[in-house]
Amino acid sequence: METSIIAQLAYLVSAILFVSGIKQLSSPATARSGNARASVAMLLAIVVTLLDNEILDWTTVAAAVIAGAVIGGVLARRIEMTAMPQLVAVFNGFGGGASAAVAAAEFVRLGGSGAGVELGAGVTIVLSTLIGAVTFSGSLIAFGKLQGVVTGKPVTFPLQKSFNALLFLAVLVVGAGLADAGVGDAVASIFGSGGIEIGVPFFLALVAGALMLGVLLVIPIGGADMPVVVSLLNSYSGLAAAATGFVLGNMMLIIAGSLVGAAGLILTQLMCKAMNRSLGNVAFGAFGTDGPTTKAKTGERPVRDVDAEQAAMVLAYAGSVAVVPGYGLAVAQAQHELKKVCDLLEERGVRVRFGVHPVAGRMPGHMNVLLAEADVSYDKLLDLDDINAEFDTTDVVLIVGANDVVNPAARDPASVIAGMPILDVDKARTVIVMKRSLSAGFAGIDNDLFYMENTLMFFGDARQQMSELVKEVREA
């Protein structure tokens, strides 16, 4: 049997594993096995491609696999949950950068062959370079915003949208010129046939314009919309990989990239729906710059605060408790202490479940991963609609580090978050909000929930206060 036939069969197996792996990601209960299955599919596709094209021998492939596994294992062990969104952003950037680098290498190879770059190949090279470079620079800016290296607030300047539109048009013009067969002939002339040397400068202009475009597309987006940005950039990285598959004529890369791109776009749409925002508003709305910022207003609007002992008494004698986690839980790394509190409550006969908002945290699924790390059972995690149907009959809601996703202001047509689907926690009998202060969330507006009669504010660091809560619930 010829090697190429074996490679095609291996690609078919990889494609099946990819599709089934992504299907398993739809449920938290099967997500781990789905991720493992997709990883095996990618490893199989890479190894077969390298060997089929006689690029590397078995020894080199094995060394690369071991090195990558060690690096990945160390990162997985050492990266804190608060830094997981940053890691995902970097991965997206690496994926886009790799696609652009492969396209550039193919551009040079075709030019060096003396045959020139045909129109079909030119189009795919331009698309792979454009999408890959935009993904790379945009992901680096997203990483900077999440890490705090770049301001998390939207960065805008006069005529920004017009400038971005003109830059995008200029990039398209340069790309169209490169994709044209005539320019392809000029590129070939650089490598030995003589002629007008315009190919490489045009290609460098394309790369520079795409990199700048990626930066300018992400800097006007605020921290509140980072989950959508991460999801969208993930889709871009998949599209870049698919375009690179066309550049190389590799069917497996086209399939894998298309799956990632489609999944990312679907997830992005779901995230936008969860915020009642359009993708255009997320990308160009500079959300978070308008509206009042909120500081502690204890003197202006009274709040009822409790200590650990009082909070423990309310929780311990409840019949049902709903926990709503937010980014503050990840910052404080309090998920393990939270799990202890929930275990103690269940030992007392309290029914405990978790309400997870689609955009809670700073990347899609952030809270699900955080709770899974603390071994919280998947069947206790309810989505927005399911948990909202139960708040009317819930005795106590414990909010840990969440803000905008529980803000009743979303029901006010005049609010900047009007129409955003929220967790209707205020309908419960009692609400305990565990938070450092009364400061506003990413939306930059006050949270009316903090001042309601059925709300108790439990101020302090979530991890420290949760430890106190464990002690008090145990002794209640």
N, C-alpha and C positions, 0 to 999 in steps of 0.2 A: 504494500500500500504506500502511495506517495506521501511525502511529508505534508504537502499542501492540503491533501484530503484529510489527513489527521488533524491539521490545524483547523480546517473548517468544522469538523466534528467537535473539536474542543471549543470552538467559538459558539457552536449551537448549545453545548452543555452550559457554557458560561451565561449565555443569554437566558436560558431557562432558570438558572440559579439566580440571576439578577432579578427577573420578573417575580419569581416566587419569594425572594428575599424582601423586595419592596412591599409585596403583599403582606408579609408578616409584620412589617413595620407599622401597619395600620392599627395594631393592637399592642398595648404595653406588655401583655402576657407573652407575646411571641417576638417582641422587638429584638431581644438579644440574639435569639437564634437566627432571625432574619438578617441582622447585621453581620453575623458570622458567615452566613450563607453567601451574602453579597461579597464579602471580603474574599472568600475562597474563589468566587467567580472571577473577581478582578485579578487575583494572583495567578489563576490558571490562564487567563487571557494574556497577561503580561509575559509569563514564562514561555508560552507557546509562540507568541509573536517574536520574541527575541531569538528563540531557537529556530523557528521556521525561516527567518530572514538571515540566519547565521551571523547575527550581530555579536552574540556572546556565547561562550561555552558554559557547560554546566557548573564549573567551578566558580566562574564570575557571577552567574545567576544566583547560586547558593549564597555566596558572600554578600551580594546585594540584599537578598531576602533577610539574611541574619542581621545585617546592619540596620535595615529598615525596621525590623521587628524589635530590636533593642531600643532604637530611638523612640519608636511609637510606644513601647511598653513603659519606658521611663517617663515620657510625657503624660501618659494616661495615669500613672501613679502619682506624679508630682503636681500636676495642674489642679488647682483648687476649683471648686464649683463656681466660685465668683468669676474665675478667669475662663470658664468654658466658652462663653460667647466670643471672647477674644481669640481663642484657639480655633474656633470654627471659622471666624473671619480670616485668619491667617491661612487656614486650609483652602478656603475659597480662593484667596489670592494666589497661592501656590498653584492651584489647578489652572487658573486663568493664565498665569505667567508661563507655566509649562506649555500650554497650548500655543501661546504667542511665540515662544522660543522654537517650538517644532516647526511652526509655519515659517519663521525666519530662516531656519536651517534649510527647509525645502526651497525657499525662494533663492537662497545662495546656490544650492545644488543644481537647480534647474538653469540658473544663469550661468554657472560654471560649465555646464555640459555643452554650451554653445548652441543648444536647440531652442533657447528662448522659453518664455512662459506662456503657454497657451491660455486662451480666454477662460476656459473652465477651471483650470488649475489656478489662474490668477484670481478669479472671484473667490474661490475657497480659501486661498492664502490670505487675501485681504480681510475676509470675514473672520477667519480664525485669529488673525493678528489684532483686528479692531476689538472684537469681543473680549479676547484674552487680556489685552492691555488695559481696557476699561475695567475689567474685573480685578486685575492685579492692583492697580492704583486705588480704585474705589475701596477694595477690601483693606488696604493698608490704612486708609483714612478711617474706615469703620473700626478697625482695630485701635487706632489712636483715640477715637472718641470713647470707645468702651473702656480703654485702659486709663483714660484721663490725660494722655499725652497731648491730645487735641481737644479743644473745648467741646463739651457735649451739647452746647447751645448751637442753634442754626447760625451759620456764617453767611451773610448776604452782603451784596454791594449793588449799587445802582446799575440798572440795565443788565442784571445778571442773566436773566432768562434769554434776553436777546443775544448776549455774548455767547451763551452756551449753544443757542440755535445756529449762530454763524460759525462757531467752531465745529459743530457737528456737520454742517453743510460743507465746510472746507475739508474735513476729514473724508467725507463721502466723495468729493471731487478728486482728491488725491488718490483715494482707493480705486475709483473708477478708472483713473488714468493708469494705475498700476495693473489693473485687471485686463486692460485692453491689450490685444495681441501686439499692437505696434510698440507700445512701451516695453512689452516683454522682449521684443527683438532688440530694443535699445539696452535692456538689462544684459542680454546675452553678449552684446558688443563690449561691455565693460570687462569681460573676462577673456578677451583675446581677439575679437573680430574687429575692433576699432569702431568708432562712431560716437554718438552723443552720449555722454555719461550722465544720464538723468535718473536711472533706475534706483540706485542706492540712496541718493538724496531724497527721492520721493518716498522710498520705503521708510527711511529714518523720520521723515516728516509725518508719515502715517502713524508710526509708533509714538512719536512725541505728542501729536495731537490727541491720540487715543488715551495716553496716560494722563494728559491734562484734563481731558473730558471726564475721565473716571473720578479725578479729584473734585472737579467742579460739580459733579452730579451728587456727591455724597456730603460735601461740607454744608450745604444749606438744610440738611436733614437733622433734626434734633434727636436727643437721646431717647425720647419717648417712642420714636419710630424705628429704633435700632432692630427690634425683632423682624420687622418687615424688610429692612435693608439687608440683614443677614440672609434672609430667605431668598430675596431677589438676587443677591450676588451669588448665592448657591446655584440658582437657576442659570445665571450668566456663565458660571464655570462649566456647567453641563453643556450649554449651547456652544461654548468655545471648544470643548472636547469633541462634540459632534462635528463641528466645522473642520477640526483637525483630522477627524476620521475621513472626511471627504478629501482633504489634502493628500493624505497617505493612501487612500483607497482601502482603508481598514474597516470592514463591516462591523467588527466588534466594538470599536471605538465610537462608531456612529450610533449603535444601539445603546451603549452605556451612557453616552453623552445625552442622547435624546431622552432617555428615562430620567436622568437627573434634571435636565432642563424642564421637562414637563412636570415632574413632581414639584420642583421649586416654584414654578409658576402657579400651580394649583394651590400650594401652601401659601404663597404670597397673597393670592386672592382671598383665601380663607382668613388670613390675618387682617387684611383690609376690611373685610366684612365684620370681623370681631371688633373693630374700632369705628365702624360706620364711616369709613373714609374711603375715598377712591385712591387708586395708585398714583394718579396725577397729583392729588392733594398731598399725599405722603412725600412724593418726590420734589414738588415745587411749592408746597404750602408754607415752608419754614415754620412748622408747628412748634409752639412753645415760646415764641418771641413776644406774642401779644398776651394781654390779660395780666392781672395782678399777680405778683408773687406773694406768697404768704409766709409770715413769720408767726411766732407764738402769739395767740390772741386771747390768752387765758383771762386777761383783765377786761377785754372787750366783750367776749362771748364766753360765758362760763362753761367749764367742762367738769365732769365727775371723774376723778382719778382714783385708782385703787393700788394697793401694794400686793405682793405675792400671796400673802395669807388670805386677803379678801378675794382675790381672783381665784385662788384654789378652792375656796368654799363654794363659790358660784359654780365652778366647773364640776366639783366632786358630787354635788347634790342635784345635778341636771340629769334629765332622762336621755337627752340627745344633744350631741355637740357636733358642730360643723367647723372644720378648720380651713381657713383661707390663707394660703401661703403667697408671699410676694417676694420681690427682689431683696427686701430687707432680711429675709430668712437666709438667703444665700450669702449676703454680706457678713452676717453675724455667724455663719456656719453653725446654726442652731438646730439643724434638722435631726440630729441624733438625740438631742435633749427633748425636742418636740415629740419624737417617737416614744421616749420614755414616759412622757406625760400621757400620751394617748393610751399606752399599754396599761398604765395605772388606772386610768378612767375606765377602760374596758373591764379590768378586774373588778371594778365596783359595779359593773352592769350598765355602764353608760354606753349608748350607741354612738360610735365615732365614725365620721366619714370626712372626706376632703373635697372642697370645691376648687377646681383649678380653672382659671380664666385662660382663654387661648393666647392672650398676649401678656400673661404674667411673667415677670422676669425680663431678661434681655436677649433672649433668643427663643425660637419656637421650641416648645417642649422643655424649657429650662426647669420648671417646677417639677415636672414628671421625673426628670433625671435626678433632681435633687432629692426627692422623696424616695426614689428607688435606691439611692445610695444609703439611705437610712433603713432599708428593708420594709418600707411601708407597702402593705399588700395592694396590688393593682386594683382589686375589686372594690377597694374603698375610695378610689379616685373617681369622682363624678364630673362630667363636663358641665358647661354653663347651663344648658336647659334642664338637665336632670337635677342639679343641686338647687336651682331656682324654684323648682316645683316643690321642694321640701322646706324651704326657709320659713313658711307660714307655721309649720308645726315643729320647728326647731327651738329648743330651750335656750341654747347658748351658741353663739358664733365666736370663734377665736381667730382674729385676724393677726397674722404675723408678717409685718413688713409690707403689706399691700396698701395701695392708696387710690390711684385713679380708677382702678377696676371695681372699686366698691363705693364710688362717689355718687350719691343720689342726684347730684347736679346734672347728670347725664339725662335726667328726665325733664330738665328745664330747657325749653326751646331756645332760650337766649344764651345758654352756656356754650363755651367753645368745644365742649365734648358732647353736645346735644345729640341724642340718638345713639350714642355708643352703648352697645349691650354691656350691662354690668351685672355683677353678682348682687342680688337683692337682699343683702344681709340685714338691712334695716328693718325687714319684715319679721325677723326673729324676735323672740321675747327679750333676750339680752345680747348685747354685742360687747366683746372685750377686744380692744384694739391695742396690740403690742407694738409700740413705736417709740423712737427716740424723742420725738418732739411733735409739735403741731405743724411742722413745715409742709409745704406743698409737694405734690408729686411732680412727675415730668411735665404734666400739662400746665403747671404753673398756677393752679387755681386752688382756692380753699376747699376743704372737704367738709361738707355740711354734716356728714355722718358723725364727726368727732363731737358735735355739740347737741346731738339728739338726747332725749331723756332716757332712752334705753341703752345708751352707749357708756361704757366705762373705759377710760384711758389708762393703760398700763405702761407707763413711761420707763425707758431704759434700754440698755443693750439687750437684744433678743436672747443671745446665748446666756448671758449672766442671769437675766430675769427668768429664763426658762429653767435654768438649774435650780433657782429658788423655788420655782413653781413645782418642780419634781419633788422637792423636799416637803413642801407644804401639802401637796395632794396626797403624798404618802402618809402624812400625819393627820390628815383631815378625818 
